[in-house]
Amino acid sequence: MLPMWLIGLILPLIVWVGTKVIHFGPIPKVVFDMWYAPFPISTWITTGTITGIILMLICAAVATLIWYPFFKTYEKQELEKELQQTN
């Protein structure tokens, strides 16, 4: 639950800074109803700029960095369980 809280606070902050403070990526001006389209495609259609895609990739990278230690801890716990079951 901790990584979800962190992502819920950090990613909106990154998007706010990237769109409002430094004006790196534009705020989408088009309503895009195809919610099932992959993010790079929908980001390109709604913003029309490469900077919007770069901002989306920055958010994806930060989310990956936040989740990675939790996945590694879980993997370690599962490997230890597996080793105990085989012995």
Buried (B, 14 or more C-beta within 10 A) or exposed (E): EEBEEBBEEBBEEBBEEBBEEEEBBBEBEEEEEEEEBEEEEBBBBBBEBEBBBBBBEBBEEBBEEBBEEBEEEEEEEEEEEEEEEEE
